[in-house]
């Protein structure tokens, strides 16, 4: 009886894993778009235009822009030279998927 229950549990777990696989990572293109959006907003001092990750800081709060800038750009963003942001900006080869990736997307 005990072996039968264990067998049934194993079969149920195995089939559940096959039926609903989980997508663990986002597409690299969406991650790249998000990072470009954050970098551009930080360089232009427009962090308040990015999505609000905090439920307790409404967009009309007096410190909203400062909180968003701290979250996305860091504490010393104004002291960071624009050349440093350029260093982190993705290159052309990173922005365009390689040939095998393009074929997989089709």
N, C-alpha and C positions, 0 to 999 in steps of 0.2 A: 504494500500500500504506500509506504513511504517513498519507494523508488518511483512509483507511478506519479505521485504528486510532484516530485522533483523533476521528472521528465516533462510533465505538462508545463510547469513553470518555465523551464528552459526553452521549450518550444514557443511559448507565448512571448517571452522576452526576445528571442531570436527573430520571430516574425514581426514583432513591433518595430524592431530596429530596421528591418528591411522596408517596411511600409512607409515610414515617415522619416527619411533622412533629414538631418538638420544642416542648413547652410551656415557654416561657422564663420565665414569671412565675407565681407562685402567685396563687390567687384573693385578691382584696382582703379578703374576709371572714375568711379564715384568717390573713392578716397582721394584721388588726385584732384578732382574738381573741388572737393571740400577743403583740401589744404590750400589750393590756389585762392579760393574764396576767403579763407582766413587770412592768408598772407596779404592779399590785396586790401582787405578791410583794415588790417593793422597798419599797413604802410600809409593808407589814406586817413587814418585816425577815425574810422567809421565802424568800430567793433559793435556798436549798438544795432547795426543792421543785420547782424548774424543771429541765428536761432538762440532763444533764451533757454539755457539749461536749468535755470533756477525757478522753482515754483513760488518762492517767497519774495522775489524781487520783480514787481510789475514794471512794465515799460514806462509808466508815468512816475516812477519813484525818482526822487532827486539824485540818487546815487547810481541809477541804472547804467549810465554810460561808463562810469568808473568801474563798476563791478564787471561789466562785460569786457572792458579793456583789460582788466586784471586777469580775467579767466582766459581769454583767447590770446592776448598779446604778451602777458607777463607784467611784472611790476615796473620794470625799467624800460618800457617800450619807447618812450620819448627820448631816452638816452641812447638807444640803439641806432647806429648809423644805417641809412638805407642800403648801403653796400652789403651789410651783413644779411639783410632780408633777401637781397639778390642772390647771395650765396646759397640760401636754402630753397630758392625758387627752382622747380624741376626743369631739367633741360628738355630739348626737343625730343631726344631719344626716349626719355622717360614718359613723355606725354603721349607718344604714339605707340600703340601696341605693336608687337612684332608680328611677322607674317603668320606663324602658327596660331597666335592668339586671334588674329583677324579671321582666320579660317574657322576657328572654333566658334566664334560669335555668329557666323552665318548659318 
